[in-house]
Every structure is written in C-alpha cells, then in structure tokens.
Amino acid sequence: MRVREPESVHEHIDALQQQVSELKKSVDQTRRETTQQLTARLEQVRALRSHIEAATDDAVQAADQSQNPWQAMRADLAAKMRDLRPYRAKAGRSQGRCRR
C-alpha cells in the first residue's frame, strides 16, 4: 500500500497540474477574447465618433448658411435705420413745433 500511495499522490499531482494548465489556457483565451472584443468596441466607437464629428460639422455649416441671410438682412436694416435718423430727428422737431 505504501508503494501505491506515492503513485496515487503523483497521479493526483499530475491531474492537478493538468487542470492548472487547462485553467491557464482558458484564462489566456478569455484574456485574448476580451482584448479582441475591446479592440472591436474601440474601433466601433472611433467610427461612431468620426460620424458624429462629420454630422456636427455639417450641422454647423448649415446653421452658418441659414444665419448669414438673416445677419445680412439685419445689417441692412441697421444701416437703413442709421440713414433715417437725421430724417426722424427733423420730423420729430417739426411735429413738436406744430403741436404747440
């Protein structure tokens, strides 16, 4: 029996070593898959980010184009109002004199 005990201990150690080896392989495989998954996710995020940046640029450009006509109209109106100030001042003086 004593002869068999060392053999069973060796067999048990061999079995444990095999299990440890299999666990290491499994962990390495899981680590690689996780790295691959993270890499794929990062690529997706980068692609999404570039699409968002392009859409933002397009939206800003469209907003600028829609604002420009309004800004031009406002500038024209402000210039016309400045041109009319002397006439408004004269009209106000003449109206004030007529009412008295």
Protein Blocks (a to p, Z undefined) as FASTA:
>chain_A
ZZmmmmmmmmmmmmmmmmmmmmmmmmmmmmmmmmmmmmmmmmmmmmmmmmmmmmmmmmmm
mmmmmmmmmmmmmmmmmmmmmmmmmmmmmmmmmmmmmmZZ
